[in-house]
Every structure is written in C-alpha cells, then in structure tokens.
Amino acid sequence: MAQKKIAMDISTKANYIVITFTGDLEYGVIEDIKKDLQALKLETKHGYIIDMQKVTNIDSTGFGMIVNFAKKVSVNEKKIAIIVVDDFILNLFAISQCDKIFPIAKSEDEAKQIIKEGWSGELSLSEY
C-alpha cells in the first residue's frame, strides 16, 4: 500500500491568500500541516481561498482542521471559500455538512468573487 502524503502551498495574491492542498487530508498525515496552518499570519484584505482541486481524500480530521482555521479567520472578520471540483470530495463535503458552512467554488475566480462579496451558508461556524 502506498504511503499517504499531503502538501500545502501558500500563495499571496493582491487581496487574498490561496492555500493549496495536495494529497490526503487525513488523520496521521496532517499533523504538521495543521500546525503550519494555525501559525499562518492573517494579513489579507478579503480572505482565504482553500484550493482542494488536488485533494484525493479528506476525513473528519481534515474537516476539523479546516473548521478550526475558519474559526480563527472569522475572528478577524475574513472570509473563506473552498475550491472543490472532484465529485468524490464534493460528496464528502455534503456528508459532513461542511458544504452548509463553507461556500464551494469551481474555480479561483469564482472563489475570489465569493470572498469579496460575501456568502451566507445554511449553518454558521458556531452552529456546526
């Protein structure tokens, strides 16, 4: 069985930051990524785009990491949009109900528009 891997890349744009994950956001492989994400300086005008186009699997630990990051971001009144294009990953977002608290976009342009204009989900972070 192949060793599971995860990588995180952070790129700063004019008014937002893109955090790109590659691999499996799962228990046992995300500990270092989780620490790096929590240590991130929150210096952006509009917010964050989490790009999950290269994510192959996510479990409750991965969703927890994203929710905790979102809580940290929301304290500073910044927004998050998540790019998901894979049907399997979209289904996991639906099962976990994370699609009710995070806006899901199909592209960076769509995500950029969401964090600029705002989005209201069916659930708030505090209700989740």
N, CA, C and O atoms as a GROMACS GRO file, in nm:
protein
  512
    1MET      N    1   0.085  -0.119   0.000
    1MET     CA    2   0.000   0.000   0.000
    1MET      C    3   0.089   0.125   0.000
    1MET      O    4   0.187   0.131   0.074
    2ALA      N    5   0.055   0.220  -0.081
    2ALA     CA    6   0.135   0.342  -0.094
    2ALA      C    7   0.121   0.429   0.031
    2ALA      O    8   0.015   0.435   0.093
    3GLN      N    9   0.229   0.495   0.066
    3GLN     CA   10   0.229   0.588   0.179
    3GLN      C   11   0.146   0.711   0.144
    3GLN      O   12   0.163   0.769   0.036
    4LYS      N   13   0.058   0.751   0.233
    4LYS     CA   14  -0.024   0.868   0.208
    4LYS      C   15   0.058   0.993   0.234
    4LYS      O   16   0.139   0.999   0.327
    5LYS      N   17   0.036   1.093   0.149
    5LYS     CA   18   0.112   1.218   0.160
    5LYS      C   19   0.018   1.336   0.149
    5LYS      O   20  -0.090   1.329   0.091
    6ILE      N   21   0.064   1.446   0.207
    6ILE     CA   22  -0.009   1.572   0.197
    6ILE      C   23   0.093   1.684   0.182
    6ILE      O   24   0.201   1.680   0.240
    7ALA      N   25   0.057   1.783   0.103
    7ALA     CA   26   0.142   1.902   0.088
    7ALA      C   27   0.053   2.025   0.092
    7ALA      O   28  -0.065   2.020   0.056
    8MET      N   29   0.111   2.135   0.139
    8MET     CA   30   0.040   2.262   0.143
    8MET      C   31   0.128   2.369   0.079
    8MET      O   32   0.247   2.379   0.108
    9ASP      N   33   0.066   2.447  -0.008
    9ASP     CA   34   0.137   2.557  -0.072
    9ASP      C   35   0.056   2.685  -0.046
    9ASP      O   36  -0.066   2.685  -0.059
   10ILE      N   37   0.125   2.792  -0.010
   10ILE     CA   38   0.057   2.918   0.020
   10ILE      C   39   0.106   3.023  -0.077
   10ILE      O   40   0.226   3.048  -0.089
   11SER      N   41   0.011   3.087  -0.148
   11SER     CA   42   0.050   3.196  -0.237
   11SER      C   43  -0.034   3.319  -0.206
   11SER      O   44  -0.156   3.314  -0.197
   12THR      N   45   0.036   3.430  -0.190
   12THR     CA   46  -0.028   3.557  -0.156
   12THR      C   47  -0.060   3.633  -0.283
   12THR      O   48   0.027   3.658  -0.366
   13LYS      N   49  -0.185   3.669  -0.297
   13LYS     CA   50  -0.232   3.749  -0.410
   13LYS      C   51  -0.257   3.892  -0.360
   13LYS      O   52  -0.229   3.922  -0.244
   14ALA      N   53  -0.307   3.978  -0.446
   14ALA     CA   54  -0.328   4.119  -0.409
   14ALA      C   55  -0.420   4.135  -0.287
   14ALA      O   56  -0.385   4.206  -0.193
   15ASN      N   57  -0.535   4.070  -0.289
   15ASN     CA   58  -0.634   4.090  -0.182
   15ASN      C   59  -0.674   3.962  -0.108
   15ASN      O   60  -0.765   3.964  -0.026
   16TYR      N   61  -0.607   3.853  -0.137
   16TYR     CA   62  -0.642   3.726  -0.074
   16TYR      C   63  -0.522   3.632  -0.075
   16TYR      O   64  -0.422   3.657  -0.142
   17ILE      N   65  -0.534   3.524  -0.001
   17ILE     CA   66  -0.429   3.423   0.007
   17ILE      C   67  -0.488   3.289  -0.038
   17ILE      O   68  -0.598   3.252   0.004
   18VAL      N   69  -0.416   3.219  -0.124
   18VAL     CA   70  -0.460   3.087  -0.169
   18VAL      C   71  -0.378   2.981  -0.095
   18VAL      O   72  -0.255   2.984  -0.096
   19ILE      N   73  -0.449   2.889  -0.031
   19ILE     CA   74  -0.386   2.777   0.037
   19ILE      C   75  -0.423   2.652  -0.043
   19ILE      O   76  -0.539   2.612  -0.046
   20THR      N   77  -0.324   2.592  -0.107
   20THR     CA   78  -0.349   2.476  -0.192
   20THR      C   79  -0.304   2.350  -0.120
   20THR      O   80  -0.189   2.339  -0.077
   21PHE      N   81  -0.395   2.255  -0.109
   21PHE     CA   82  -0.362   2.124  -0.052
   21PHE      C   83  -0.350   2.022  -0.164
   21PHE      O   84  -0.426   2.025  -0.261
   22THR      N   85  -0.255   1.932  -0.150
   22THR     CA   86  -0.237   1.821  -0.244
   22THR      C   87  -0.225   1.693  -0.164
   22THR      O   88  -0.145   1.685  -0.071
   23GLY      N   89  -0.304   1.592  -0.199
   23GLY     CA   90  -0.294   1.463  -0.132
   23GLY      C   91  -0.414   1.432  -0.045
   23GLY      O   92  -0.527   1.467  -0.080
   24ASP      N   93  -0.389   1.367   0.068
   24ASP     CA   94  -0.495   1.320   0.157
   24ASP      C   95  -0.496   1.401   0.286
   24ASP      O   96  -0.398   1.402   0.360
   25LEU      N   97  -0.607   1.468   0.313
   25LEU     CA   98  -0.624   1.541   0.439
   25LEU      C   99  -0.684   1.444   0.540
   25LEU      O  100  -0.804   1.446   0.565
   26GLU      N  101  -0.598   1.360   0.596
   26GLU     CA  102  -0.646   1.252   0.683
   26GLU      C  103  -0.564   1.243   0.811
   26GLU      O  104  -0.451   1.291   0.820
   27TYR      N  105  -0.626   1.180   0.909
   27TYR     CA  106  -0.559   1.152   1.036
   27TYR      C  107  -0.428   1.078   1.010
   27TYR      O  108  -0.422   0.985   0.929
   28GLY      N  109  -0.325   1.119   1.080
   28GLY     CA  110  -0.196   1.051   1.067
   28GLY      C  111  -0.102   1.116   0.967
   28GLY      O  112   0.018   1.090   0.970
   29VAL      N  113  -0.156   1.202   0.879
   29VAL     CA  114  -0.068   1.268   0.781
   29VAL      C  115  -0.076   1.421   0.784
   29VAL      O  116   0.004   1.488   0.720
   30ILE      N  117  -0.172   1.477   0.858
   30ILE     CA  118  -0.189   1.622   0.852
   30ILE      C  119  -0.137   1.699   0.973
   30ILE      O  120  -0.154   1.820   0.981
   31GLU      N  121  -0.074   1.631   1.067
   31GLU     CA  122  -0.032   1.698   1.190
   31GLU      C  123   0.056   1.820   1.164
   31GLU      O  124   0.032   1.927   1.220
   32ASP      N  125   0.159   1.806   1.080
   32ASP     CA  126   0.248   1.919   1.051
   32ASP      C  127   0.176   2.029   0.975
   32ASP      O  128   0.197   2.148   1.002
   33ILE      N  129   0.091   1.991   0.881
   33ILE     CA  130   0.014   2.087   0.803
   33ILE      C  131  -0.078   2.167   0.896
   33ILE      O  132  -0.093   2.288   0.882
   34LYS      N  133  -0.139   2.098   0.991
   34LYS     CA  134  -0.230   2.162   1.085
   34LYS      C  135  -0.156   2.270   1.166
   34LYS      O  136  -0.208   2.380   1.185
   35LYS      N  137  -0.036   2.239   1.212
   35LYS     CA  138   0.044   2.336   1.287
   35LYS      C  139   0.081   2.456   1.200
   35LYS      O  140   0.071   2.570   1.244
   36ASP      N  141   0.123   2.429   1.076
   36ASP     CA  142   0.159   2.537   0.984
   36ASP      C  143   0.039   2.628   0.954
   36ASP      O  144   0.053   2.750   0.947
   37LEU      N  145  -0.078   2.567   0.938
   37LEU     CA  146  -0.198   2.644   0.908
   37LEU      C  147  -0.236   2.733   1.026
   37LEU      O  148  -0.272   2.849   1.007
   38GLN      N  149  -0.228   2.680   1.147
   38GLN     CA  150  -0.262   2.759   1.266
   38GLN      C  151  -0.161   2.872   1.290
   38GLN      O  152  -0.196   2.974   1.349
   39ALA      N  153  -0.037   2.855   1.245
   39ALA     CA  154   0.067   2.957   1.265
   39ALA      C  155   0.062   3.067   1.159
   39ALA      O  156   0.133   3.166   1.169
   40LEU      N  157  -0.021   3.049   1.057
   40LEU     CA  158  -0.028   3.143   0.947
   40LEU      C  159  -0.070   3.282   0.995
   40LEU      O  160  -0.164   3.296   1.074
   41LYS      N  161   0.001   3.383   0.948
   41LYS     CA  162  -0.035   3.522   0.979
   41LYS      C  163  -0.156   3.561   0.896
   41LYS      O  164  -0.161   3.535   0.776
   42LEU      N  165  -0.252   3.622   0.959
   42LEU     CA  166  -0.379   3.655   0.894
   42LEU      C  167  -0.377   3.796   0.837
   42LEU      O  168  -0.452   3.883   0.883
   43GLU      N  169  -0.294   3.819   0.739
   43GLU     CA  170  -0.280   3.952   0.681
   43GLU      C  171  -0.324   3.952   0.534
   43GLU      O  172  -0.243   3.932   0.444
   44THR      N  173  -0.452   3.974   0.515
   44THR     CA  174  -0.509   3.979   0.381
   44THR      C  175  -0.633   4.069   0.386
   44THR      O  176  -0.699   4.079   0.489
   45LYS      N  177  -0.662   4.134   0.274
   45LYS     CA  178  -0.776   4.226   0.271
   45LYS      C  179  -0.910   4.154   0.277
   45LYS      O  180  -0.994   4.186   0.361
   46HIS      N  181  -0.930   4.056   0.188
   46HIS     CA  182  -1.060   3.991   0.179
   46HIS      C  183  -1.068   3.856   0.250
   46HIS      O  184  -1.166   3.829   0.320
   47GLY      N  185  -0.968   3.772   0.234
   47GLY     CA  186  -0.978   3.642   0.297
   47GLY      C  187  -0.893   3.537   0.231
   47GLY      O  188  -0.787   3.565   0.174
   48TYR      N  189  -0.941   3.414   0.241
   48TYR     CA  190  -0.863   3.297   0.202
   48TYR      C  191  -0.940   3.208   0.106
   48TYR      O  192  -1.062   3.191   0.118
   49ILE      N  193  -0.867   3.154   0.012
   49ILE     CA  194  -0.922   3.053  -0.078
   49ILE      C  195  -0.848   2.924  -0.048
   49ILE      O  196  -0.725   2.919  -0.057
   50ILE      N  197  -0.921   2.822  -0.013
   50ILE     CA  198  -0.862   2.691   0.009
   50ILE      C  199  -0.885   2.609  -0.117
   50ILE      O  200  -0.999   2.575  -0.150
   51ASP      N  201  -0.777   2.580  -0.186
   51ASP     CA  202  -0.785   2.508  -0.313
   51ASP      C  203  -0.766   2.359  -0.286
   51ASP      O  204  -0.659   2.314  -0.247
   52MET      N  205  -0.874   2.284  -0.309
   52MET     CA  206  -0.872   2.140  -0.284
   52MET      C  207  -0.884   2.060  -0.413
   52MET      O  208  -0.930   1.946  -0.411
   53GLN      N  209  -0.843   2.120  -0.525
   53GLN     CA  210  -0.854   2.052  -0.654
   53GLN      C  211  -0.764   1.929  -0.662
   53GLN      O  212  -0.791   1.837  -0.739
   54LYS      N  213  -0.656   1.926  -0.582
   54LYS     CA  214  -0.562   1.815  -0.587
   54LYS      C  215  -0.572   1.726  -0.463
   54LYS      O  216  -0.483   1.645  -0.437
   55VAL      N  217  -0.681   1.741  -0.387
   55VAL     CA  218  -0.704   1.656  -0.269
   55VAL      C  219  -0.772   1.528  -0.315
   55VAL      O  220  -0.871   1.532  -0.388
   56THR      N  221  -0.719   1.415  -0.270
   56THR     CA  222  -0.775   1.286  -0.311
   56THR      C  223  -0.866   1.224  -0.206
   56THR      O  224  -0.948   1.138  -0.238
   57ASN      N  225  -0.853   1.268  -0.079
   57ASN     CA  226  -0.942   1.219   0.026
   57ASN      C  227  -0.935   1.315   0.144
   57ASN      O  228  -0.834   1.382   0.166
   58ILE      N  229  -1.043   1.321   0.219
   58ILE     CA  230  -1.048   1.402   0.341
   58ILE      C  231  -1.135   1.328   0.442
   58ILE      O  232  -1.241   1.277   0.408
   59ASP      N  233  -1.089   1.324   0.567
   59ASP     CA  234  -1.168   1.261   0.672
   59ASP      C  235  -1.206   1.366   0.777
   59ASP      O  236  -1.184   1.485   0.756
   60SER      N  237  -1.264   1.322   0.889
   60SER     CA  238  -1.310   1.416   0.990
   60SER      C  239  -1.197   1.501   1.046
   60SER      O  240  -1.220   1.616   1.086
   61THR      N  241  -1.076   1.447   1.051
   61THR     CA  242  -0.961   1.524   1.099
   61THR      C  243  -0.931   1.639   1.003
   61THR      O  244  -0.903   1.751   1.046
   62GLY      N  245  -0.938   1.612   0.874
   62GLY     CA  246  -0.916   1.716   0.773
   62GLY      C  247  -1.023   1.823   0.779
   62GLY      O  248  -0.993   1.942   0.773
   63PHE      N  249  -1.150   1.781   0.792
   63PHE     CA  250  -1.258   1.879   0.804
   63PHE      C  251  -1.240   1.961   0.931
   63PHE      O  252  -1.262   2.082   0.930
   64GLY      N  253  -1.200   1.896   1.040
   64GLY     CA  254  -1.177   1.966   1.166
   64GLY      C  255  -1.069   2.072   1.152
   64GLY      O  256  -1.081   2.182   1.207
   65MET      N  257  -0.964   2.040   1.079
   65MET     CA  258  -0.855   2.135   1.057
   65MET      C  259  -0.908   2.259   0.983
   65MET      O  260  -0.874   2.372   1.018
   66ILE      N  261  -0.990   2.237   0.881
   66ILE     CA  262  -1.045   2.349   0.803
   66ILE      C  263  -1.141   2.432   0.889
   66ILE      O  264  -1.138   2.555   0.884
   67VAL      N  265  -1.225   2.366   0.967
   67VAL     CA  266  -1.320   2.436   1.053
   67VAL      C  267  -1.245   2.520   1.157
   67VAL      O  268  -1.282   2.634   1.182
   68ASN      N  269  -1.141   2.464   1.219
   68ASN     CA  270  -1.064   2.538   1.318
   68ASN      C  271  -0.995   2.659   1.255
   68ASN      O  272  -0.990   2.767   1.315
   69PHE      N  273  -0.942   2.642   1.134
   69PHE     CA  274  -0.881   2.754   1.064
   69PHE      C  275  -0.986   2.861   1.035
   69PHE      O  276  -0.960   2.980   1.052
   70ALA      N  277  -1.105   2.818   0.992
   70ALA     CA  278  -1.213   2.912   0.962
   70ALA      C  279  -1.254   2.991   1.086
   70ALA      O  280  -1.284   3.110   1.076
   71LYS      N  281  -1.256   2.926   1.200
   71LYS     CA  282  -1.290   2.997   1.324
   71LYS      C  283  -1.185   3.103   1.355
   71LYS      O  284  -1.219   3.214   1.395
   72LYS      N  285  -1.059   3.069   1.336
   72LYS     CA  286  -0.950   3.165   1.358
   72LYS      C  287  -0.964   3.284   1.262
   72LYS      O  288  -0.946   3.399   1.302
   73VAL      N  289  -0.995   3.256   1.138
   73VAL     CA  290  -1.010   3.359   1.036
   73VAL      C  291  -1.132   3.448   1.065
   73VAL      O  292  -1.125   3.570   1.048
   74SER      N  293  -1.241   3.388   1.109
   74SER     CA  294  -1.365   3.464   1.130
   74SER      C  295  -1.352   3.565   1.245
   74SER      O  296  -1.422   3.666   1.246
   75VAL      N  297  -1.264   3.539   1.341
   75VAL     CA  298  -1.240   3.633   1.449
   75VAL      C  299  -1.189   3.765   1.393
   75VAL      O  300  -1.218   3.872   1.447
   76ASN      N  301  -1.113   3.758   1.284
   76ASN     CA  302  -1.062   3.878   1.217
   76ASN      C  303  -1.152   3.925   1.103
   76ASN      O  304  -1.113   4.009   1.022
   77GLU      N  305  -1.273   3.870   1.100
   77GLU     CA  306  -1.375   3.907   1.001
   77GLU      C  307  -1.328   3.888   0.856
   77GLU      O  308  -1.362   3.967   0.768
   78LYS      N  309  -1.250   3.785   0.833
   78LYS     CA  310  -1.207   3.748   0.699
   78LYS      C  311  -1.293   3.631   0.652
   78LYS      O  312  -1.353   3.560   0.733
   79LYS      N  313  -1.298   3.612   0.522
   79LYS     CA  314  -1.383   3.508   0.465
   79LYS      C  315  -1.300   3.395   0.405
   79LYS      O  316  -1.182   3.412   0.374
   80ILE      N  317  -1.365   3.281   0.390
   80ILE     CA  318  -1.302   3.164   0.328
   80ILE      C  319  -1.395   3.112   0.219
   80ILE      O  320  -1.517   3.107   0.237
   81ALA      N  321  -1.337   3.074   0.107
   81ALA     CA  322  -1.409   3.000   0.003
   81ALA      C  323  -1.322   2.878  -0.029
   81ALA      O  324  -1.200   2.884  -0.021
   82ILE      N  325  -1.386   2.769  -0.066
   82ILE     CA  326  -1.314   2.645  -0.092
   82ILE      C  327  -1.340   2.600  -0.234
   82ILE      O  328  -1.454   2.591  -0.279
   83ILE      N  329  -1.230   2.573  -0.306
   83ILE     CA  330  -1.243   2.522  -0.443
   83ILE      C  331  -1.244   2.370  -0.436
   83ILE      O  332  -1.148   2.307  -0.389
   84VAL      N  333  -1.353   2.311  -0.484
   84VAL     CA  334  -1.366   2.166  -0.493
   84VAL      C  335  -1.424   2.134  -0.630
   84VAL      O  336  -1.530   2.185  -0.666
   85VAL      N  337  -1.356   2.050  -0.705
   85VAL     CA  338  -1.405   2.012  -0.837
   85VAL      C  339  -1.434   1.862  -0.848
   85VAL      O  340  -1.509   1.820  -0.937
   86ASP      N  341  -1.377   1.784  -0.761
   86ASP     CA  342  -1.392   1.639  -0.766
   86ASP      C  343  -1.525   1.597  -0.702
   86ASP      O  344  -1.557   1.640  -0.591
   87ASP      N  345  -1.602   1.514  -0.772
   87ASP     CA  346  -1.734   1.472  -0.721
   87ASP      C  347  -1.723   1.394  -0.590
   87ASP      O  348  -1.808   1.408  -0.503
   88PHE      N  349  -1.620   1.312  -0.575
   88PHE     CA  350  -1.600   1.235  -0.452
   88PHE      C  351  -1.578   1.329  -0.334
   88PHE      O  352  -1.639   1.311  -0.228
   89ILE      N  353  -1.493   1.429  -0.350
   89ILE     CA  354  -1.466   1.524  -0.242
   89ILE      C  355  -1.590   1.610  -0.215
   89ILE      O  356  -1.620   1.639  -0.100
   90LEU      N  357  -1.662   1.650  -0.321
   90LEU     CA  358  -1.788   1.723  -0.302
   90LEU      C  359  -1.887   1.642  -0.220
   90LEU      O  360  -1.955   1.697  -0.134
   91ASN      N  361  -1.894   1.513  -0.246
   91ASN     CA  362  -1.984   1.426  -0.172
   91ASN      C  363  -1.944   1.419  -0.025
   91ASN      O  364  -2.030   1.419   0.063
   92LEU      N  365  -1.814   1.414   0.003
   92LEU     CA  366  -1.768   1.413   0.142
   92LEU      C  367  -1.803   1.544   0.213
   92LEU      O  368  -1.838   1.543   0.331
   93PHE      N  369  -1.796   1.656   0.142
   93PHE     CA  370  -1.838   1.784   0.198
   93PHE      C  371  -1.987   1.780   0.232
   93PHE      O  372  -2.029   1.830   0.336
   94ALA      N  373  -2.067   1.720   0.144
   94ALA     CA  374  -2.212   1.710   0.169
   94ALA      C  375  -2.241   1.619   0.288
   94ALA      O  376  -2.323   1.653   0.373
   95ILE      N  377  -2.175   1.504   0.294
   95ILE     CA  378  -2.196   1.410   0.405
   95ILE      C  379  -2.160   1.475   0.539
   95ILE      O  380  -2.231   1.456   0.638
   96SER      N  381  -2.051   1.550   0.541
   96SER     CA  382  -2.006   1.614   0.665
   96SER      C  383  -2.083   1.744   0.695
   96SER      O  384  -2.067   1.802   0.803
   97GLN      N  385  -2.164   1.788   0.602
   97GLN     CA  386  -2.241   1.913   0.606
   97GLN      C  387  -2.151   2.036   0.604
   97GLN      O  388  -2.197   2.146   0.635
   98CYS      N  389  -2.024   2.019   0.569
   98CYS     CA  390  -1.934   2.134   0.555
   98CYS      C  391  -1.975   2.222   0.438
   98CYS      O  392  -1.938   2.340   0.433
   99ASP      N  393  -2.050   2.167   0.344
   99ASP     CA  394  -2.099   2.248   0.232
   99ASP      C  395  -2.206   2.348   0.277
   99ASP      O  396  -2.243   2.438   0.201
  100LYS      N  397  -2.255   2.332   0.400
  100LYS     CA  398  -2.354   2.426   0.454
  100LYS      C  399  -2.289   2.541   0.529
  100LYS      O  400  -2.354   2.642   0.557
  101ILE      N  401  -2.159   2.527   0.562
  101ILE     CA  402  -2.091   2.636   0.633
  101ILE      C  403  -1.985   2.705   0.549
  101ILE      O  404  -1.942   2.815   0.581
  102PHE      N  405  -1.942   2.638   0.440
  102PHE     CA  406  -1.841   2.696   0.352
  102PHE      C  407  -1.894   2.710   0.210
  102PHE      O  408  -1.961   2.619   0.160
  103PRO      N  409  -1.866   2.822   0.146
  103PRO     CA  410  -1.901   2.832   0.005
  103PRO      C  411  -1.806   2.746  -0.078
  103PRO      O  412  -1.684   2.753  -0.062
  104ILE      N  413  -1.862   2.666  -0.167
  104ILE     CA  414  -1.784   2.579  -0.254
  104ILE      C  415  -1.781   2.643  -0.393
  104ILE      O  416  -1.885   2.675  -0.450
  105ALA      N  417  -1.660   2.661  -0.446
  105ALA     CA  418  -1.643   2.722  -0.577
  105ALA      C  419  -1.580   2.621  -0.671
  105ALA      O  420  -1.518   2.524  -0.627
  106LYS      N  421  -1.595   2.644  -0.801
  106LYS     CA  422  -1.536   2.556  -0.903
  106LYS      C  423  -1.404   2.609  -0.958
  106LYS      O  424  -1.332   2.538  -1.027
  107SER      N  425  -1.373   2.737  -0.926
  107SER     CA  426  -1.250   2.798  -0.979
  107SER      C  427  -1.202   2.907  -0.884
  107SER      O  428  -1.275   2.950  -0.795
  108GLU      N  429  -1.078   2.950  -0.904
  108GLU     CA  430  -1.024   3.058  -0.822
  108GLU      C  431  -1.101   3.188  -0.845
  108GLU      O  432  -1.125   3.263  -0.751
  109ASP      N  433  -1.140   3.215  -0.970
  109ASP     CA  434  -1.216   3.337  -0.998
  109ASP      C  435  -1.350   3.339  -0.924
  109ASP      O  436  -1.389   3.441  -0.868
  110GLU      N  437  -1.418   3.226  -0.925
  110GLU     CA  438  -1.545   3.216  -0.854
  110GLU      C  439  -1.524   3.232  -0.703
  110GLU      O  440  -1.601   3.301  -0.636
  111ALA      N  441  -1.421   3.169  -0.650
  111ALA     CA  442  -1.390   3.179  -0.507
  111ALA      C  443  -1.354   3.323  -0.469
  111ALA      O  444  -1.395   3.372  -0.364
  112LYS      N  445  -1.277   3.388  -0.555
  112LYS     CA  446  -1.237   3.527  -0.531
  112LYS      C  447  -1.361   3.617  -0.522
  112LYS      O  448  -1.368   3.704  -0.435
  113GLN      N  449  -1.456   3.595  -0.609
  113GLN     CA  450  -1.581   3.672  -0.608
  113GLN      C  451  -1.658   3.649  -0.478
  113GLN      O  452  -1.713   3.743  -0.420
  114ILE      N  453  -1.660   3.525  -0.432
  114ILE     CA  454  -1.732   3.490  -0.308
  114ILE      C  455  -1.672   3.562  -0.188
  114ILE      O  456  -1.744   3.620  -0.107
  115ILE      N  457  -1.538   3.558  -0.176
  115ILE     CA  458  -1.479   3.622  -0.057
  115ILE      C  459  -1.486   3.775  -0.064
  115ILE      O  460  -1.483   3.842   0.038
  116LYS      N  461  -1.495   3.827  -0.184
  116LYS     CA  462  -1.508   3.973  -0.199
  116LYS      C  463  -1.650   4.019  -0.165
  116LYS      O  464  -1.669   4.118  -0.095
  117GLU      N  465  -1.749   3.946  -0.216
  117GLU     CA  466  -1.889   3.987  -0.200
  117GLU      C  467  -1.957   3.930  -0.076
  117GLU      O  468  -2.053   3.987  -0.025
  118GLY      N  469  -1.907   3.818  -0.027
  118GLY     CA  470  -1.969   3.754   0.089
  118GLY      C  471  -2.060   3.640   0.049
  118GLY      O  472  -2.101   3.627  -0.066
  119TRP      N  473  -2.091   3.557   0.146
  119TRP     CA  474  -2.173   3.438   0.125
  119TRP      C  475  -2.237   3.402   0.256
  119TRP      O  476  -2.174   3.416   0.361
  120SER      N  477  -2.359   3.358   0.253
  120SER     CA  478  -2.429   3.319   0.374
  120SER      C  479  -2.468   3.172   0.363
  120SER      O  480  -2.546   3.134   0.276
  121GLY      N  481  -2.413   3.091   0.451
  121GLY     CA  482  -2.441   2.948   0.449
  121GLY      C  483  -2.564   2.912   0.530
  121GLY      O  484  -2.621   2.995   0.601
  122GLU      N  485  -2.604   2.786   0.518
  122GLU     CA  486  -2.720   2.739   0.594
  122GLU      C  487  -2.688   2.728   0.743
  122GLU      O  488  -2.777   2.741   0.827
  123LEU      N  489  -2.561   2.704   0.775
  123LEU     CA  490  -2.517   2.695   0.914
  123LEU      C  491  -2.403   2.791   0.938
  123LEU      O  492  -2.322   2.817   0.848
  124SER      N  493  -2.395   2.844   1.058
  124SER     CA  494  -2.280   2.926   1.094
  124SER      C  495  -2.173   2.835   1.154
  124SER      O  496  -2.201   2.721   1.191
  125LEU      N  497  -2.052   2.885   1.162
  125LEU     CA  498  -1.944   2.806   1.224
  125LEU      C  499  -1.979   2.767   1.366
  125LEU      O  500  -1.949   2.655   1.409
  126SER      N  501  -2.042   2.856   1.439
  126SER     CA  502  -2.076   2.827   1.579
  126SER      C  503  -2.185   2.720   1.591
  126SER      O  504  -2.193   2.651   1.692
  127GLU      N  505  -2.270   2.708   1.488
  127GLU     CA  506  -2.376   2.607   1.490
  127GLU      C  507  -2.327   2.469   1.449
  127GLU      O  508  -2.389   2.368   1.480
  128TYR      N  509  -2.213   2.465   1.378
  128TYR     CA  510  -2.163   2.340   1.322
  128TYR      C  511  -2.112   2.248   1.429
  128TYR      O  512  -2.066   2.138   1.399
   0.00000   0.00000   0.00000
